[in-house]
């Protein structure tokens, strides 16, 4: 089987670092045999901050949730502490501004604004692609802050060509606190078709922070079932059909992203998601390389507020498709297609009529990559999107449409130096809302509501030789006509101004013999109308974060043993002026300030793989038992009269993770 091998020379991790640092991800398309070497697609031009995350990286630190998945990506941060409350941010912008897909199926809307909208089990992943900032036309509708693409494994990712059947059993223990078991079977039905099935069960006790204090509402039970059938139809076509069912149940506080308090007590809550995805490719020649994705997703949340209003239930259903073709015409590689998505949100007590919204998004797009000279690669493209929203229960609507162009260049000065320049515009109309919000009272939309429009500009310079890879990137993103809800007796959606995010990222990679070192620095500033954005009052939009430093070291001790250390330091962020939005809507008389304390976190791992069948792993998260609130969580408002209990949750203290994996 395709077990990880610690080979001499340039290691797989080194290659992963190379791609992550260069931001240049090249995919060879599967064409008919005479065209395999002729056609390739450059995914993104004009960007140096894109990242690809591989399963090897996730396994070493025993990734269990979104924070673990993105731990080594400086442009991405995760707040919320526990899985159900976690929210992902790219350059300070919340995942509601991103186009997030799992095997091509978008993860849309939110079930409840106090919980996250994304969930994926790291053990299923083949890779994760992160596109920071608005980019090319192929990024998908509404990608005004970037895109995240989760891709799951299939049989061909695990079995060698001459193998017919296999499986893996994995068991993990967390000292802080719980266990996880995973059973996966995979095999070939015949020479062309194979099937993979996986079941994952995680059971946790309440975590403790670095001071030894128990964090209430952090003891969920998670169950995931996944099955994927994939194969070839002749020499020119592939097909896959996958189904994922994910359940998470537990006693959570009413607002799971805040700590337990007298007015935020524990209640039973469950979240479920079922996703069905169909993918098909047809590769005939350099002109016809067709990819089709069709998906259906249903997600629900149910919370039992038994001493007040009883059971509340929210449901989001999405159905859609993306059909694209790639053609090579001389020095031009073109990708063009259409996509469509229909969303429906239902909210209320079971059996009641509740509240309902419906929305559709339709788009067409074209992206060209032109190898103008041996040194110069030019990318330019455009997409057109149309949004339609029907506020079914409250008898309203919102429609918008627009064009999103982009252009980028990559210029190779020589074998070592490379320049990237990129400019992109993108738009997003009003989509279906948070299920809890639409059920809480009358919902209306400003009749003059405009679509959100972003301009994103990036400049990156890369240096690479046999031992070094250095990337410096500067970016600025301006989102006009930001849409935000105004909560009160009802919910009113309006344009509130401009969100400006700008920053600088520096990555330095160095490898020699059996050691790989990556250092990074990330600076990002997010401001709405000139004021810093904090995640409490701008929930669903953005969150301010201190400058972040990182250092990751991996050492291949022998052919069977690898070890590593990861260090992250986030600087203090003091005197953040807050309550701008609360003053605007009359909830507070004046602004005030809060602080976000800095912190440093150390993680280590040792992995022993004595043979192809057995892997033993020991990792320690938060080695020095630091007590802290991640800056991407809600800030601490406890010192403000009337806001005691409004705060992010402390992150877990030291967590020793032991895992054994057996492959057969």
VMD Tcl script that draws the C-alpha trace (Angstrom):
set ca {
  {0.00 0.00 0.00}
  {0.96 3.61 -0.42}
  {2.49 4.02 3.01}
  {4.56 7.08 3.81}
  {8.26 6.49 3.16}
  {11.07 8.57 4.66}
  {13.32 8.61 1.61}
  {16.66 10.33 1.40}
  {17.04 13.48 -0.70}
  {14.07 15.81 -1.13}
  {11.29 14.45 1.11}
  {7.55 14.53 0.47}
  {7.27 17.18 3.18}
  {9.86 19.30 1.40}
  {7.79 19.15 -1.75}
  {4.69 20.10 0.22}
  {6.57 23.04 1.69}
  {7.75 24.05 -1.76}
  {4.22 24.17 -3.14}
  {2.84 25.86 -0.04}
  {5.48 28.55 -0.15}
  {5.37 29.19 -3.87}
  {1.58 29.35 -4.02}
  {1.85 27.63 -7.40}
  {-0.25 24.48 -7.68}
  {-0.05 22.63 -11.00}
  {-2.51 19.87 -11.89}
  {-1.95 17.50 -14.78}
  {-5.29 16.69 -16.36}
  {-6.17 13.08 -17.08}
  {-6.50 12.98 -20.85}
  {-6.42 10.21 -23.38}
  {-2.95 8.68 -23.66}
  {-1.81 10.73 -26.64}
  {-2.64 13.99 -24.88}
  {-1.57 13.37 -21.28}
  {1.69 15.23 -21.66}
  {0.21 18.11 -23.66}
  {-2.39 19.60 -21.35}
  {-2.05 21.15 -17.92}
  {-3.93 23.79 -15.98}
  {-2.35 26.39 -13.72}
  {-4.92 26.86 -10.98}
  {-4.12 30.40 -9.84}
  {-1.84 33.06 -11.31}
  {-0.93 36.28 -9.55}
  {-1.04 34.78 -6.04}
  {1.70 33.62 -3.71}
  {-0.40 33.08 -0.58}
  {-2.27 29.95 -1.69}
  {-1.65 26.73 0.21}
  {-2.16 23.00 -0.22}
  {-2.51 20.87 2.93}
  {-1.68 17.16 2.66}
  {-2.75 14.13 4.75}
  {0.82 13.61 5.99}
  {0.77 16.97 7.75}
  {-2.62 16.24 9.35}
  {-1.61 12.79 10.56}
  {1.58 13.87 12.33}
  {-0.16 16.31 14.66}
  {-3.26 14.05 14.87}
  {-5.66 16.66 13.50}
  {-9.15 16.37 14.95}
  {-10.91 19.60 13.97}
  {-10.68 22.71 11.82}
  {-8.11 24.38 14.08}
  {-5.80 21.38 13.66}
  {-6.27 21.31 9.88}
  {-5.18 24.92 9.41}
  {-2.62 25.04 12.23}
  {0.33 25.55 9.85}
  {-1.33 28.01 7.42}
  {-0.51 31.62 8.38}
  {-3.26 33.25 6.29}
  {-5.94 31.08 7.96}
  {-7.04 31.19 11.59}
  {-9.78 29.36 13.49}
  {-11.69 30.66 16.51}
  {-14.24 29.03 18.77}
  {-12.19 26.47 20.76}
  {-14.55 23.48 20.37}
  {-15.50 21.93 17.04}
  {-19.17 22.91 16.84}
  {-18.38 26.58 17.53}
  {-15.32 26.89 15.29}
  {-15.27 29.52 12.58}
  {-12.61 29.81 9.89}
  {-11.06 33.12 8.91}
  {-8.89 33.94 5.89}
  {-7.03 37.22 6.37}
  {-9.49 38.13 9.11}
  {-12.61 37.51 6.97}
  {-15.08 34.92 8.26}
  {-15.90 31.83 6.21}
  {-19.33 33.30 5.34}
  {-17.40 35.43 2.80}
  {-15.67 32.39 1.30}
  {-16.61 29.75 -1.23}
  {-16.11 26.51 0.73}
  {-16.62 23.14 -0.97}
  {-16.28 19.46 -0.10}
  {-15.60 17.47 -3.29}
  {-17.22 20.32 -5.19}
  {-20.31 20.63 -2.96}
  {-20.59 24.17 -1.48}
  {-21.19 24.50 2.25}
  {-23.82 27.22 2.34}
  {-25.63 29.44 4.84}
  {-25.45 29.09 8.63}
  {-27.60 27.05 10.96}
  {-27.04 29.31 13.98}
  {-24.71 32.31 14.13}
  {-23.23 31.13 17.46}
  {-21.91 27.93 15.88}
  {-19.64 27.29 12.90}
  {-20.98 26.29 9.51}
  {-18.10 24.03 8.45}
  {-17.36 20.48 9.56}
  {-15.06 17.84 8.09}
  {-13.15 14.91 9.51}
  {-9.41 15.21 8.78}
  {-9.04 11.44 8.34}
  {-11.12 11.59 5.15}
  {-9.05 14.25 3.44}
  {-6.87 13.78 0.38}
  {-5.91 17.46 0.41}
  {-7.15 20.94 1.28}
  {-6.65 23.87 -1.08}
  {-6.75 27.38 0.36}
  {-7.12 30.41 -1.92}
  {-6.66 33.62 0.07}
  {-8.57 36.58 -1.31}
  {-10.75 36.99 -4.38}
  {-9.08 35.43 -7.40}
  {-9.83 33.67 -10.64}
  {-13.23 33.12 -12.20}
  {-13.09 29.39 -11.44}
  {-13.11 30.03 -7.65}
  {-16.90 29.84 -7.57}
  {-19.78 32.18 -6.82}
  {-19.46 34.51 -3.86}
  {-15.74 33.96 -3.25}
  {-15.19 37.59 -2.23}
  {-12.83 36.58 0.58}
  {-11.28 33.51 -1.04}
  {-12.00 29.80 -1.27}
  {-11.35 26.57 0.62}
  {-11.64 23.26 -1.21}
  {-11.74 20.02 0.80}
  {-11.08 16.91 -1.28}
  {-11.70 13.42 0.09}
  {-9.81 10.21 -0.62}
  {-10.84 7.39 -2.92}
  {-9.51 3.89 -3.54}
  {-6.81 5.00 -5.98}
  {-5.32 7.30 -3.35}
  {-4.68 4.34 -1.04}
  {-4.21 1.14 -3.08}
  {-1.41 0.56 -5.56}
  {-2.43 -0.53 -9.06}
  {-1.69 -4.22 -8.35}
  {-3.63 -4.36 -5.05}
  {-7.24 -5.49 -4.73}
  {-8.31 -4.98 -1.11}
  {-7.20 -3.31 2.10}
  {-8.25 -1.49 5.19}
  {-7.10 0.44 8.19}
  {-7.96 0.52 11.87}
  {-7.01 3.58 13.88}
  {-7.47 4.34 17.56}
  {-6.53 7.56 19.31}
  {-6.58 8.76 22.91}
  {-6.56 12.41 24.04}
  {-5.54 13.26 27.58}
  {-7.65 16.46 27.29}
  {-9.96 14.55 26.93}
  {-11.52 11.65 25.03}
  {-10.93 9.10 22.29}
  {-11.39 8.55 18.58}
  {-11.69 5.36 16.55}
  {-11.74 4.98 12.79}
  {-12.35 1.90 10.64}
  {-11.90 2.07 6.86}
  {-12.25 -0.63 4.21}
  {-11.40 -0.23 0.54}
  {-11.17 -2.53 -2.43}
  {-11.42 -2.94 -6.18}
  {-14.60 -4.44 -7.56}
  {-12.76 -5.04 -10.85}
  {-9.90 -3.46 -12.77}
  {-11.82 -0.22 -13.25}
  {-14.01 0.25 -10.17}
  {-13.37 0.53 -6.46}
  {-15.17 1.41 -3.26}
  {-14.11 3.00 0.02}
  {-16.14 3.03 3.24}
  {-15.19 4.68 6.51}
  {-16.73 5.09 9.96}
  {-15.37 7.51 12.55}
  {-16.51 7.80 16.16}
  {-15.25 10.46 18.58}
  {-16.32 10.80 22.21}
  {-14.98 13.59 24.39}
  {-15.15 14.72 28.00}
  {-15.08 18.38 28.95}
  {-11.71 19.94 28.18}
  {-9.57 21.80 30.69}
  {-7.78 25.06 29.95}
  {-4.16 25.72 30.84}
  {-5.09 26.63 34.43}
  {-6.89 23.33 34.94}
  {-10.38 24.84 34.79}
  {-13.03 22.66 33.19}
  {-14.62 24.18 30.08}
  {-18.34 23.35 30.18}
  {-20.12 22.16 27.07}
  {-17.05 20.69 25.36}
  {-17.96 16.99 25.61}
  {-19.72 16.15 22.33}
  {-20.12 12.78 20.67}
  {-19.38 12.75 16.95}
  {-20.24 10.06 14.41}
  {-19.38 10.06 10.73}
  {-20.10 7.55 7.97}
  {-18.59 7.96 4.52}
  {-18.73 5.85 1.37}
  {-17.34 6.56 -2.11}
  {-17.69 4.53 -5.30}
  {-15.26 5.53 -8.04}
  {-13.98 4.15 -11.30}
  {-13.23 4.47 -14.98}
  {-15.63 4.25 -17.90}
  {-13.32 3.22 -20.69}
  {-10.07 5.09 -21.17}
  {-11.56 8.57 -21.29}
  {-14.07 8.88 -18.44}
  {-14.05 8.72 -14.65}
  {-16.97 8.74 -12.25}
  {-17.35 8.97 -8.49}
  {-20.36 8.95 -6.19}
  {-19.90 9.74 -2.51}
  {-22.19 10.01 0.51}
  {-21.28 11.50 3.87}
  {-23.40 11.52 7.03}
  {-22.13 13.45 10.04}
  {-23.79 13.74 13.49}
  {-22.66 15.72 16.53}
  {-24.61 15.63 19.79}
  {-24.00 16.94 23.28}
  {-24.87 19.29 26.10}
  {-23.73 22.69 24.84}
  {-24.28 26.15 26.24}
  {-27.09 28.01 24.51}
  {-24.53 30.12 22.65}
  {-21.74 27.57 22.14}
  {-19.05 30.10 21.17}
  {-19.33 31.80 24.60}
  {-18.59 30.25 28.02}
  {-21.26 28.96 30.39}
  {-22.91 31.59 32.58}
  {-26.13 32.14 34.50}
  {-27.78 33.44 31.34}
  {-25.95 31.07 28.95}
  {-26.69 27.62 30.43}
  {-26.30 24.13 29.00}
  {-28.95 22.62 26.73}
  {-29.08 19.54 24.49}
  {-28.02 20.36 20.95}
  {-27.44 18.25 17.85}
  {-26.12 19.06 14.40}
  {-26.43 16.76 11.40}
  {-25.26 16.97 7.81}
  {-25.85 14.64 4.87}
  {-24.06 15.25 1.58}
  {-24.35 13.38 -1.72}
  {-21.86 14.26 -4.48}
  {-21.59 13.00 -8.07}
  {-18.42 13.79 -10.04}
  {-17.71 12.88 -13.67}
  {-14.83 13.65 -16.04}
  {-14.55 13.19 -19.79}
  {-11.13 13.71 -21.41}
  {-11.04 13.16 -25.14}
  {-8.37 15.52 -26.46}
  {-6.85 18.93 -25.89}
  {-10.22 20.59 -26.61}
  {-12.56 18.46 -24.53}
  {-11.70 17.94 -20.85}
  {-15.10 18.06 -19.19}
  {-15.70 18.02 -15.42}
  {-19.20 17.75 -13.92}
  {-20.13 18.01 -10.24}
  {-23.70 17.53 -8.98}
  {-24.45 17.73 -5.26}
  {-27.17 17.72 -2.64}
  {-26.60 18.74 0.97}
  {-28.96 18.86 3.93}
  {-27.84 20.25 7.30}
  {-29.93 20.59 10.48}
  {-29.54 21.94 13.99}
  {-31.86 21.13 16.88}
  {-31.61 22.75 20.29}
  {-33.94 22.00 23.21}
  {-34.40 25.12 25.35}
  {-36.66 23.08 27.61}
  {-37.23 25.76 30.30}
  {-38.17 28.53 27.84}
  {-39.56 27.92 24.35}
  {-38.76 24.24 23.90}
  {-37.26 22.67 20.79}
  {-35.90 24.90 18.04}
  {-34.92 23.38 14.70}
  {-33.14 24.89 11.71}
  {-32.59 23.27 8.32}
  {-30.59 24.22 5.23}
  {-30.95 22.34 1.93}
  {-28.75 22.94 -1.10}
  {-28.78 21.41 -4.56}
  {-26.61 22.40 -7.49}
  {-24.08 21.62 -10.17}
  {-20.89 22.90 -11.78}
  {-20.07 21.92 -15.36}
  {-16.73 23.08 -16.75}
  {-14.52 22.28 -19.72}
  {-10.83 22.93 -20.32}
  {-9.28 23.43 -23.73}
  {-5.71 23.92 -24.90}
  {-5.36 26.23 -27.90}
  {-1.71 26.81 -28.69}
  {-0.28 28.94 -25.88}
  {-3.72 29.35 -24.27}
  {-5.33 27.04 -21.70}
  {-8.98 27.96 -21.24}
  {-11.41 26.83 -18.54}
  {-15.06 27.78 -18.91}
  {-18.34 26.59 -17.48}
  {-21.66 27.16 -15.78}
  {-22.80 26.65 -12.21}
  {-26.13 26.74 -10.40}
  {-27.20 26.40 -6.78}
  {-30.59 26.40 -5.10}
  {-30.81 26.92 -1.32}
  {-33.75 26.57 1.04}
  {-33.79 27.49 4.73}
  {-36.49 26.38 7.17}
  {-36.59 27.31 10.86}
  {-38.90 26.91 13.85}
  {-40.26 24.37 16.27}
  {-40.95 20.89 14.84}
  {-44.50 20.74 13.53}
  {-44.87 24.53 13.24}
  {-44.92 26.38 9.95}
  {-41.88 28.35 11.12}
  {-40.02 30.59 8.70}
  {-38.70 29.93 5.22}
  {-36.35 31.52 2.69}
  {-35.35 30.37 -0.79}
  {-32.48 31.52 -2.95}
  {-30.70 30.70 -6.19}
  {-27.26 31.54 -7.54}
  {-26.45 31.13 -11.25}
  {-23.14 31.82 -12.93}
  {-21.08 31.46 -16.09}
  {-17.30 31.89 -16.21}
  {-14.22 31.87 -18.43}
  {-10.56 31.82 -17.41}
  {-7.58 31.87 -19.77}
  {-3.94 31.11 -18.98}
  {-1.69 32.40 -21.73}
  {1.98 31.47 -21.90}
  {2.93 34.71 -23.63}
  {6.68 34.02 -23.51}
  {8.92 31.45 -21.86}
  {9.17 33.79 -18.87}
  {5.70 35.35 -18.78}
  {2.43 33.62 -17.90}
  {-0.69 35.79 -18.09}
  {-4.07 34.91 -16.64}
  {-7.31 36.76 -17.29}
  {-10.91 35.83 -16.88}
  {-14.43 36.93 -16.10}
  {-17.59 35.52 -14.55}
  {-21.21 36.65 -14.46}
  {-23.40 35.78 -11.48}
  {-27.08 36.31 -10.73}
  {-28.59 36.09 -7.21}
  {-32.28 35.75 -6.40}
  {-33.67 35.63 -2.84}
  {-37.28 35.03 -1.84}
  {-38.20 35.85 1.79}
  {-41.08 33.40 1.62}
  {-42.49 33.88 5.12}
  {-42.05 37.64 5.25}
  {-43.07 38.39 1.65}
  {-39.94 40.09 0.42}
  {-37.22 39.60 -2.16}
  {-33.75 40.70 -3.19}
  {-32.16 40.31 -6.61}
  {-28.77 41.30 -7.97}
  {-26.32 40.42 -10.69}
  {-22.85 41.46 -11.77}
  {-19.61 40.81 -13.63}
  {-16.35 39.81 -11.89}
  {-13.14 40.24 -13.95}
  {-9.59 39.32 -12.97}
  {-6.07 39.50 -14.34}
  {-2.76 38.13 -13.10}
  {0.80 37.68 -14.28}
  {3.66 35.45 -13.28}
  {7.09 36.48 -14.51}
  {10.19 34.31 -14.08}
  {13.27 36.53 -13.99}
  {15.47 33.42 -13.89}
  {15.50 29.98 -12.31}
  {15.46 31.51 -8.81}
  {13.32 34.65 -8.86}
  {9.63 34.94 -9.68}
  {7.19 37.86 -9.56}
  {3.42 37.51 -9.16}
  {0.89 40.32 -9.65}
  {-2.85 39.86 -9.34}
  {-5.99 41.96 -9.46}
  {-9.52 40.61 -9.10}
  {-13.03 41.92 -8.69}
  {-15.85 39.78 -7.33}
  {-19.47 40.32 -6.32}
  {-21.94 38.59 -4.03}
  {-25.64 39.24 -3.72}
  {-27.82 38.63 -0.67}
  {-28.12 34.90 0.02}
  {-30.38 32.92 2.36}
  {-29.87 33.81 6.01}
  {-29.02 32.17 9.31}
  {-31.87 29.83 10.30}
  {-32.10 31.15 13.86}
  {-32.18 34.76 12.71}
  {-34.93 34.33 10.13}
  {-37.13 32.60 12.72}
  {-36.53 35.10 15.53}
  {-38.80 37.81 14.10}
  {-39.80 39.79 11.03}
  {-37.13 39.75 8.33}
  {-36.83 42.52 5.76}
  {-34.30 43.80 3.27}
  {-33.49 47.39 2.41}
  {-35.25 47.96 -0.93}
  {-32.11 49.78 -2.10}
  {-29.79 46.94 -1.04}
  {-26.73 46.60 -3.28}
  {-24.60 43.53 -3.92}
  {-21.26 43.30 -2.12}
  {-18.35 44.11 -4.44}
  {-14.68 43.47 -3.74}
  {-11.43 44.59 -5.31}
  {-8.41 42.49 -4.36}
  {-4.83 43.39 -5.30}
  {-1.73 41.30 -4.54}
  {1.99 41.51 -5.20}
  {4.32 38.61 -4.42}
  {8.01 37.92 -4.89}
  {9.48 34.40 -4.63}
  {13.05 33.17 -4.35}
  {13.86 29.47 -4.64}
  {17.03 27.39 -4.85}
  {18.15 23.95 -3.69}
  {17.84 24.84 0.00}
  {15.79 28.02 0.28}
  {12.29 29.10 -0.58}
  {11.32 32.65 0.37}
  {8.02 34.37 -0.41}
  {6.99 37.92 0.43}
  {3.41 39.00 -0.30}
  {1.49 42.26 0.08}
  {-2.28 42.46 -0.43}
  {-5.24 44.77 -0.08}
  {-8.92 43.85 -0.32}
  {-11.78 46.39 -0.27}
  {-15.36 45.10 -0.01}
  {-17.93 47.79 -0.79}
  {-21.62 47.64 0.19}
  {-21.02 45.20 3.05}
  {-24.33 43.52 3.92}
  {-25.05 43.14 7.65}
  {-28.16 42.38 9.66}
  {-29.62 44.83 12.16}
  {-31.12 42.84 15.00}
  {-33.94 44.05 17.22}
  {-37.58 43.04 17.23}
  {-36.93 41.82 13.71}
  {-34.01 41.47 11.34}
  {-33.18 44.14 8.78}
  {-30.46 43.62 6.15}
  {-28.68 46.73 4.93}
  {-25.44 47.97 3.40}
  {-23.18 49.27 6.17}
  {-20.07 50.50 4.35}
  {-16.65 49.26 3.28}
  {-14.58 46.44 4.80}
  {-10.89 46.95 4.12}
  {-8.36 44.22 4.82}
  {-4.70 44.64 4.05}
  {-1.57 42.92 5.17}
  {1.80 41.40 4.59}
  {2.97 37.79 4.70}
  {6.53 36.49 4.75}
  {7.45 32.80 4.51}
  {10.95 31.41 4.68}
  {11.61 27.72 4.06}
  {14.99 26.05 4.44}
  {15.83 22.38 4.19}
  {19.07 20.45 4.36}
  {19.67 16.72 4.66}
  {16.92 15.46 7.00}
  {15.76 18.79 8.48}
  {13.06 21.10 7.14}
  {12.39 24.52 8.66}
  {9.58 26.92 7.77}
  {9.21 30.32 9.43}
  {6.39 32.73 8.72}
  {5.01 36.10 9.69}
  {1.51 37.37 9.03}
  {0.16 40.87 9.53}
  {-3.47 41.61 8.78}
  {-5.68 44.59 9.53}
  {-9.46 44.41 9.09}
  {-11.46 47.64 9.32}
  {-15.07 48.52 8.59}
  {-15.40 52.21 7.72}
  {-12.01 52.84 9.29}
  {-12.75 51.02 12.58}
  {-11.23 47.70 13.61}
  {-13.66 44.79 13.30}
  {-14.22 42.51 16.31}
  {-16.12 39.25 16.07}
  {-18.82 39.94 18.68}
  {-20.75 42.74 16.98}
  {-19.58 41.86 13.46}
  {-20.46 38.19 13.65}
  {-20.49 36.63 10.19}
  {-18.15 39.27 8.81}
  {-14.62 39.47 10.21}
  {-12.42 39.49 13.31}
  {-9.30 41.43 14.19}
  {-6.12 39.53 15.11}
  {-2.66 40.43 16.36}
  {0.47 39.94 14.28}
  {1.25 36.22 14.08}
  {4.67 34.54 14.00}
  {5.25 30.86 13.29}
  {8.11 28.38 13.20}
  {7.80 24.77 12.11}
  {10.69 22.28 12.28}
  {10.63 18.67 11.06}
  {13.45 16.19 11.48}
  {13.63 12.77 9.85}
  {15.58 10.86 12.47}
  {15.74 7.59 10.54}
  {13.92 5.66 7.83}
  {11.14 4.91 10.35}
  {11.09 7.83 12.81}
  {10.12 11.44 12.18}
  {9.63 14.22 14.72}
  {8.61 17.84 14.67}
  {7.94 21.04 16.59}
  {5.54 23.83 15.77}
  {5.56 27.22 17.49}
  {3.05 30.04 17.11}
  {3.18 33.45 18.74}
  {0.36 36.00 18.50}
  {1.13 39.55 19.63}
  {-1.02 41.60 22.03}
  {-3.78 43.68 20.50}
  {-4.77 46.42 22.91}
  {-7.30 49.27 23.03}
  {-9.56 47.87 20.34}
  {-12.44 50.33 20.04}
  {-15.70 48.38 19.96}
  {-19.47 48.99 19.92}
  {-19.47 51.03 16.70}
  {-22.25 48.86 15.36}
  {-24.11 48.81 18.68}
  {-24.08 52.61 18.77}
  {-25.38 52.72 15.18}
  {-28.40 50.55 16.02}
  {-29.02 52.05 19.46}
  {-27.90 49.15 21.63}
  {-25.11 51.10 23.36}
  {-24.68 54.83 24.16}
  {-20.99 55.06 23.32}
  {-18.01 53.07 22.16}
  {-15.50 51.49 24.54}
  {-12.32 49.42 24.30}
  {-11.21 45.85 24.92}
  {-7.83 44.08 24.80}
  {-6.81 40.79 23.26}
  {-3.88 39.33 25.18}
  {-1.04 37.75 23.23}
  {-0.03 34.12 23.62}
  {2.47 31.53 22.45}
  {1.75 27.87 21.79}
  {4.11 24.93 21.27}
  {3.11 21.60 19.64}
  {5.36 18.57 19.13}
  {5.05 15.11 17.60}
  {6.99 11.87 17.14}
  {5.88 9.36 14.51}
  {7.24 5.82 14.24}
  {6.47 3.71 11.20}
  {8.36 0.42 11.58}
  {6.76 -1.05 8.44}
  {4.05 -0.39 5.87}
  {1.26 -1.71 8.10}
  {1.86 -0.06 11.47}
  {2.12 3.60 12.49}
  {2.51 4.85 16.06}
  {2.17 8.53 16.82}
  {2.58 10.67 19.93}
  {1.79 14.37 19.74}
  {1.39 17.04 22.38}
  {-0.74 20.09 21.66}
  {-0.13 23.19 23.80}
  {2.96 21.65 25.35}
  {3.50 24.39 27.96}
  {-0.16 24.46 29.06}
  {-0.83 28.05 27.98}
  {-4.16 29.59 29.02}
  {-5.49 31.84 26.26}
  {-8.40 32.85 24.05}
  {-7.58 32.62 20.36}
  {-7.73 36.05 18.74}
  {-10.11 34.64 16.13}
  {-12.63 33.91 18.86}
  {-14.89 36.59 20.34}
  {-12.92 39.06 22.45}
  {-13.30 39.30 26.23}
  {-16.03 41.83 27.16}
  {-16.30 40.80 30.84}
  {-14.94 44.11 32.14}
  {-17.74 46.09 30.47}
  {-20.85 46.59 32.66}
  {-23.78 44.64 31.29}
  {-21.59 42.35 29.17}
  {-20.31 39.90 31.77}
  {-20.22 36.48 30.09}
  {-19.64 37.80 26.58}
  {-16.28 36.28 25.65}
  {-14.62 33.65 23.58}
  {-13.91 30.26 25.13}
  {-10.48 29.42 26.50}
  {-8.53 27.05 24.28}
  {-7.68 23.61 25.62}
  {-4.61 23.24 27.81}
  {-1.98 20.57 27.28}
  {-3.33 17.62 25.29}
  {-1.27 14.45 24.90}
  {-2.52 12.47 21.91}
  {-1.64 8.83 21.33}
  {-2.62 7.07 18.10}
  {-2.10 3.62 16.61}
  {-2.92 2.91 12.99}
  {-2.87 -0.56 11.43}
  {-3.11 -0.99 7.66}
  {-3.80 -4.32 6.00}
}
mol new
graphics top color blue
foreach p $ca { graphics top sphere $p radius 0.5 }
foreach p [lrange $ca 0 end-1] q [lrange $ca 1 end] { graphics top cylinder $p $q radius 0.2 }
display resetview
